[in-house]
Amino acid sequence: MGPGEPGFHDHYYAARSGEKLQTVKPIQVERGTLDALCDAFIEWMEEQVKAGTLSPLTLSGRKTGLKHACETRNPKGRRIGSVDADLPEEAFVYIQDGFGGRTGAADTCIKALRAAYKWGSKRGYPKNSEVFGVERVHKSGGGAVSWTAQDVQKFLEAHGPGTMARLWFCLAYATHSRIGDAPTMGPTNEADYEGVRFIEWQPSKKGSAFVSIPMEDILVEELKLHDERETYLVTEHGRPFASSGSLDNRVRKWIISAGLCEAVVDEKGKPVLDKKGKPKFRATRSQHGIRKGVAELMAESGASEFEIMSQFGWTEAKTAAIYTKKFQRRGSAASASKRMAEAAAAAKGGPRPENRGPQSDQKANKTRGSEDQWQPVGESNPSFQVENLAS
């Protein structure tokens, strides 16, 4: 048996202690347990992936979270997966707390459990499980960091024309796609409409709309420096990337080599070293940061929500509105300020941007009628000063 299978840890810890358990076969999963629920749900998801109705990435993420939950040991040392699936809220919080500072992973695990219990509620497992009442613990830091003009310049200076790193950036910028779609993109994604070269694809994320956009010059020019092949992006051995994960690992290395990174430190603030004794670094930019930056740039340039939706494959306007609202509010505020300044300058007696003397025909030292008089409030008022001196 291998890690993740029922009974593995029992045999593992026994072997560490120099003992051998009597039972050598994997422990059978009991009906009604969390193990049984998760195994059945994973089996169902695998069938959905084969049918093309579920993303392999969704399966992988949920599977990891469910396996972690089942292998978590309660305070008595028993696997939580081996107990009845009708768990109290405290059990789910205990699983969540087991992730420590990895709050994002903790929320992902609970999210996977919610999906499993929702699926199982119609198949004989507990309805209205306590897992649905567990609160999120991760505090978003704003997501991926958008690339700045300086970041782009720094990356392109480090990776010159004709390199795979530069081609990746041009592809990511021109298509602003998710990294999950990049490994399979190639000449077959190109189309010609009335003499205009387009690139089009169906995003792998469930619910996304088909995307067809004109190919940017930055990508067209870079492709001229590469041989035509099945996919645009290939490994050092000239083969397509096996998965988005393998491409993501390579992208991180390209970003780090360009200097867009920060040192990894421990709890005491000391640098963490790798196996070769060299300091570890983590990338501070990502492909999703390019996608986010392009969306912000389009919104700032005045693109409508529906124009942005067509470029990114979104099917709901509320997603594009995240970007457009920020710049629409800024533009509205600027327009309002401009109108107020114009109205003030046109109004007699209103505030003016510069000191050019009195706005009326009267001289500055001429006594005016009571209707034109104004006295400041507070200590600068002469009446206030007189009263203050008298006291």
C-alpha positions in Angstrom: 0.0 0.0 0.0 1.0 3.6 -0.4 0.5 7.0 1.4 -3.1 8.0 1.5 -4.5 4.5 1.6 -6.4 3.4 4.7 -4.1 1.7 7.2 -0.9 3.0 5.7 0.1 5.2 8.7 -0.7 2.4 11.1 1.8 0.1 9.4 4.3 2.9 8.8 4.5 3.9 12.5 4.6 0.3 13.5 7.6 -0.3 11.2 9.3 2.8 12.6 9.0 1.2 16.0 10.4 -2.1 14.8 7.1 -3.9 15.0 4.9 -5.6 12.5 1.2 -5.5 12.5 -0.7 -8.8 12.2 -2.9 -7.4 9.5 -1.0 -7.0 6.3 -3.9 -6.2 3.9 -5.2 -2.7 3.6 -8.0 -2.0 6.1 -11.4 -2.1 4.4 -13.2 1.2 4.4 -16.3 1.0 6.6 -19.6 2.3 5.2 -20.8 5.6 6.5 -17.3 6.9 7.4 -15.6 10.0 6.1 -13.3 7.6 4.2 -16.2 6.0 2.4 -17.8 9.4 1.5 -14.5 10.8 0.2 -13.6 7.7 -1.8 -17.0 7.6 -3.4 -16.9 11.3 -4.3 -13.4 11.0 -5.8 -14.5 8.0 -7.9 -17.5 10.0 -9.1 -15.3 13.0 -9.9 -12.9 10.8 -11.9 -15.8 9.7 -14.1 -16.8 13.3 -14.6 -13.3 14.2 -15.7 -13.4 11.3 -18.3 -16.7 12.6 -19.5 -15.3 16.1 -19.9 -17.7 17.8 -17.4 -15.1 18.4 -14.7 -11.7 19.9 -14.9 -8.7 17.7 -14.0 -7.4 20.6 -11.9 -10.6 20.7 -9.8 -10.2 16.9 -9.3 -6.6 17.2 -8.2 -7.3 20.1 -5.8 -10.3 18.4 -4.2 -8.5 15.1 -4.0 -5.6 16.6 -2.1 -7.9 18.4 0.4 -10.0 15.3 1.0 -7.0 13.0 1.5 -5.5 15.5 4.0 -8.8 15.6 5.9 -9.1 11.9 6.2 -5.5 11.4 7.3 -5.7 14.0 10.0 -5.6 12.4 13.4 -7.9 13.5 16.2 -6.5 14.2 19.8 -6.9 10.5 20.5 -4.6 9.5 17.6 -7.4 8.1 15.4 -7.7 8.9 11.8 -10.7 11.2 11.2 -11.4 9.4 8.0 -12.1 6.2 9.9 -14.9 7.7 12.0 -18.6 8.3 11.2 -19.1 11.0 8.5 -21.6 12.8 10.7 -18.9 14.9 12.2 -19.4 17.9 14.6 -18.2 21.3 13.7 -15.3 21.0 16.1 -13.9 18.2 14.0 -13.8 20.3 10.8 -12.3 23.2 12.7 -9.7 20.7 14.1 -8.8 19.7 10.5 -8.7 23.4 9.5 -6.3 24.2 12.4 -4.0 21.4 11.3 -2.8 23.5 8.4 -1.3 26.1 10.8 -0.3 29.3 8.9 -1.3 27.8 5.5 -4.7 29.3 5.7 -5.3 29.2 2.0 -4.8 25.4 1.9 -7.0 25.1 5.0 -9.9 26.9 3.2 -9.3 24.8 0.1 -9.6 21.6 2.2 -12.9 22.8 3.8 -14.2 23.7 0.4 -13.4 20.2 -0.9 -15.3 18.8 2.1 -18.3 21.0 1.4 -18.4 19.7 -2.2 -18.2 16.1 -0.9 -21.0 16.5 1.6 -23.2 18.4 -0.9 -22.8 15.5 -3.3 -23.2 12.9 -0.5 -26.4 14.5 0.9 -28.4 12.9 -1.9 -26.7 9.6 -1.6 -27.2 8.5 2.0 -24.7 10.7 3.8 -25.5 13.4 6.3 -27.7 16.3 5.2 -26.9 19.8 6.4 -23.5 18.9 7.6 -21.8 21.1 10.1 -19.0 21.7 7.6 -21.2 24.3 5.9 -21.0 26.5 9.0 -17.2 26.5 9.2 -15.9 30.0 8.5 -13.0 30.9 6.1 -9.7 31.7 7.8 -7.7 32.9 4.9 -7.4 36.7 4.6 -6.9 37.6 0.9 -3.8 39.7 0.2 -5.3 41.1 -3.0 -4.4 38.1 -5.2 -1.8 38.1 -7.9 0.4 41.2 -8.2 -0.1 43.1 -11.5 3.0 43.6 -13.6 4.3 47.1 -13.9 6.1 48.7 -16.9 9.3 48.3 -14.9 8.6 44.6 -14.3 8.1 44.0 -18.0 11.2 45.9 -19.0 13.3 44.0 -16.4 12.0 40.6 -17.6 12.5 41.3 -21.3 16.0 42.6 -20.6 16.8 39.3 -18.9 15.3 37.2 -21.6 16.1 38.3 -25.1 14.3 37.7 -28.4 14.2 34.0 -29.5 14.1 32.6 -26.0 11.4 30.4 -24.7 10.9 32.7 -21.6 10.3 35.7 -23.9 7.9 33.7 -26.0 6.0 32.7 -22.9 5.6 36.3 -21.9 4.5 37.4 -25.3 1.9 34.6 -25.4 0.7 35.4 -21.9 0.4 39.2 -22.7 -1.2 38.8 -26.1 -3.8 36.2 -25.0 -4.0 37.2 -21.3 -5.0 33.6 -20.8 -4.8 31.4 -17.7 -1.6 29.3 -17.4 -3.8 26.2 -17.6 -4.5 27.0 -21.3 -1.0 28.0 -22.3 0.7 24.5 -22.7 -1.7 23.4 -25.4 -1.7 26.6 -27.5 -0.2 26.3 -30.9 -0.7 27.0 -34.7 -4.0 25.1 -34.6 -5.4 27.9 -32.5 -4.8 30.4 -35.2 -7.5 31.6 -37.6 -7.8 34.1 -40.4 -10.8 36.4 -40.7 -10.8 38.8 -43.6 -7.0 39.0 -43.7 -6.7 39.5 -39.9 -4.8 36.9 -37.9 -6.7 35.7 -34.9 -5.9 33.4 -32.0 -8.8 31.5 -30.4 -9.3 28.8 -27.8 -11.8 27.3 -25.4 -10.6 28.1 -21.8 -10.3 24.9 -19.7 -12.0 26.5 -16.7 -15.6 25.3 -16.4 -18.2 27.9 -17.5 -15.8 30.0 -19.6 -16.8 31.3 -23.0 -14.9 30.7 -26.2 -12.3 33.4 -26.8 -11.3 34.7 -30.3 -9.1 37.8 -30.4 -6.8 39.4 -33.0 -3.2 38.3 -32.5 -1.0 41.0 -31.0 2.1 42.2 -32.9 4.3 41.4 -29.9 3.4 37.7 -30.3 3.5 37.7 -34.1 7.1 39.2 -34.2 8.4 36.8 -31.5 6.9 33.7 -33.3 9.0 34.6 -36.3 12.1 33.7 -34.3 10.9 30.2 -33.4 10.4 27.0 -35.5 6.9 26.0 -36.2 5.8 23.1 -34.0 2.8 21.5 -32.4 2.7 23.9 -29.4 4.2 27.3 -29.0 5.8 26.5 -25.7 8.2 23.5 -25.3 10.6 22.2 -22.7 14.4 22.3 -22.9 14.1 19.0 -24.7 11.8 20.4 -27.3 8.7 18.6 -26.1 5.3 20.2 -25.1 4.9 20.8 -21.4 3.1 17.8 -19.8 0.8 20.0 -17.7 0.2 23.5 -16.5 2.0 22.6 -13.3 5.3 21.8 -15.1 5.0 25.1 -17.1 4.2 27.0 -13.9 7.4 25.6 -12.4 9.4 26.8 -15.4 7.8 30.2 -15.4 8.8 30.7 -11.8 12.4 30.0 -12.6 12.3 32.5 -15.5 10.8 35.1 -13.3 13.3 34.5 -10.5 16.2 34.7 -13.0 14.9 38.1 -14.1 15.2 39.3 -10.5 11.5 39.6 -9.9 11.7 37.7 -6.6 12.3 37.9 -2.9 14.3 35.7 -0.5 12.6 33.0 1.4 13.1 33.4 5.2 12.2 31.4 8.2 10.3 32.5 11.3 13.4 34.2 12.7 14.0 36.1 9.5 17.0 34.0 8.4 17.4 33.0 4.7 16.2 29.5 3.9 18.8 27.5 2.0 18.3 24.8 -0.6 20.1 21.4 -0.8 23.1 23.0 -2.3 23.4 25.6 0.4 22.2 28.5 -1.7 19.4 30.9 -0.6 15.9 30.1 -1.8 13.8 32.7 -3.7 10.2 32.9 -4.5 8.8 34.7 -7.6 6.9 37.9 -6.9 5.1 37.9 -10.3 3.1 35.2 -12.2 1.1 34.7 -15.4 -2.0 35.5 -13.5 -0.4 38.9 -12.7 -0.1 39.6 -16.4 -3.8 38.7 -16.9 -4.8 41.0 -14.1 -2.6 43.8 -15.3 -4.0 43.6 -18.8 -7.6 43.7 -17.4 -6.7 46.8 -15.4 -5.1 48.5 -18.4 -8.1 47.8 -20.6 -10.5 49.2 -17.9 -8.3 52.3 -17.5 -8.3 52.8 -21.3 -12.1 53.0 -21.2 -13.1 49.5 -22.3 -16.6 48.4 -21.3 -17.4 45.4 -19.2 -18.7 43.5 -22.2 -15.5 44.3 -24.2 -13.4 42.9 -21.3 -15.6 39.9 -21.0 -15.1 38.9 -24.6 -11.3 39.2 -24.2 -11.1 37.1 -21.1 -13.8 34.5 -21.6 -15.9 35.6 -18.7 -19.7 35.0 -18.9 -20.7 37.3 -16.0 -20.4 41.0 -16.1 -19.8 41.2 -12.4 -16.3 39.7 -12.9 -15.3 42.5 -15.4 -17.0 45.0 -13.1 -14.3 44.4 -10.5 -11.9 46.2 -12.9 -14.1 48.8 -14.5 -15.7 50.2 -11.3 -12.3 51.2 -9.9 -11.5 53.4 -12.9 -15.0 54.5 -13.6 -15.2 55.9 -10.0 -11.8 57.6 -10.5 -12.9 59.1 -13.8 -16.3 60.2 -12.3 -14.5 61.9 -9.4 -12.1 63.7 -11.8 -15.0 64.9 -14.0 -17.0 66.1 -10.9 -14.0 68.0 -9.6 -13.4 69.6 -13.0 -17.1 70.7 -13.3 -17.0 72.2 -9.7 -13.8 74.2 -10.6 -15.4 75.5 -13.8 -18.6 76.4 -12.0 -16.7 78.1 -9.2 -14.6 80.2 -11.6 -17.7 81.3 -13.5 -19.7 82.3 -10.3 -19.2 85.8 -9.0 -17.5 85.8 -5.6 -16.7 82.1 -5.8 -13.2 80.7 -5.0 -10.6 81.0 -7.8 -7.5 79.0 -8.4 -5.2 82.0 -8.0 -5.1 85.3 -6.1 -5.9 88.0 -8.6 -7.5 90.5 -6.2 -11.2 91.2 -5.6 -13.6 89.8 -8.3 -16.0 92.8 -8.2 -15.4 96.4 -9.4 -14.9 97.5 -5.8 -11.5 98.3 -4.4 -10.1 96.1 -1.7 -10.1 98.9 0.9 -13.6 100.3 0.1 -16.2 99.9 2.8 -19.0 97.6 1.6 -22.6 97.3 2.8 -23.6 94.9 5.5 -24.9 92.5 2.9 -21.3 92.0 1.5 -19.6 91.8 4.9 -18.3 88.6 6.3 -16.6 87.8 9.6 -14.5 84.7 10.3 -15.7 82.4 13.0 -13.4 81.6 16.0 -10.3 83.3 17.2 -9.7 85.3 14.0 -13.0 87.1 14.6 -12.2 90.6 16.0 -15.3 90.4 18.3 -14.0 87.1 19.7 -10.6 88.7 20.3 -12.1 91.7 22.2 -14.1 89.5 24.4 -11.1 87.3 25.0 -8.9 90.3 26.1 -11.6 91.7 28.3 -11.9 88.4 30.2 
